[in-house]
């Protein structure tokens, strides 16, 4: 993966380690990329909600997989906003496909009913945007998702088009580079009676096995040592910055596709942050940023707010916690392209607080930080009340 930005951001986005949540099951998991694990208190849980079998569980700071019941559909990985989950068997590879069209089929479609150039996955809803972009890039054929019309009646899909959000996002990203790329990805309604569908569990067995080491090598470019003890049923804990695997994979693929056509990365891929005059530079927005894309720096004389758009997952936490309402997030950017270094959003003179000796940005001729000033005001108020109570009538 291409790592961008400052050494601080690069250290946070090193290649993450993926391990099986439970030996024998297909889900591999990176605790370094999970919002629940790395950022206690963040309200996510999208993977758990997406699991049709209800076996992906855990506490406030953990993700666990129940002993039995995982069907390997990939819906949890497709729902994960950071790419912390990947499911073996759900990544399509156009290894033996030929012709002008390659059709992605649900594995419940019986072999006799499949397109001659079909590439199968357990569930089309388990496709992720990075996987679909990789697939499009690896072939010059038109990639077609075959909608057989039975997703809403399927216990896995549970809606008319479980693949729709991934398809729409992928087409939008490709179209932002060149409309011809978007035209190479399509959906076709090819209805079949659901009575002809394979049983769910039988359909989820892969036609051709891709080894776990090869699976990880293709996805993240490295294979971790196998540790049988670590692959037992476990609860994962940890804190720190989140490695945005999904964001990195999408950005790297878009960068490669744009370079092939001698284009720049689409401006819509570069989120922007705007800071108004009321910013107090207290650093709360940077402290809550899960990936470290937003960072508060101080050098003794100045305090600045730095932003690396390459690591931003547009979660919006920074905007929500800004007490002064001076920060606004633009998820689709402001028309600027991605730079090689973080952007300085705001930089102001700083002084040391006479009370706590912490750096802060004074509004006028203040000598105390807002916290110490508030504390002193409270103390003055209490002293005034005490003096009033002790005064003779």
Helices and strands as residue ranges (DSSP letters): H 7-12, E 19-20, E 27-29, G 31-33, H 35-38, H 46-50, E 56-57, E 64-65, H 75-79, E 85-87, E 101-106, G 111-113, E 118-121, G 124-126, H 129-138, E 142-147, G 151-153, H 164-177, H 179-183, E 185-189, G 194-196, H 200-203, H 212-220, G 228-231, H 245-260, G 267-269, E 272-275, H 284-288, E 294-298, E 302-307, G 309-311, H 317-321, E 327-330, E 343-349, E 351-352, E 359-360, H 370-390
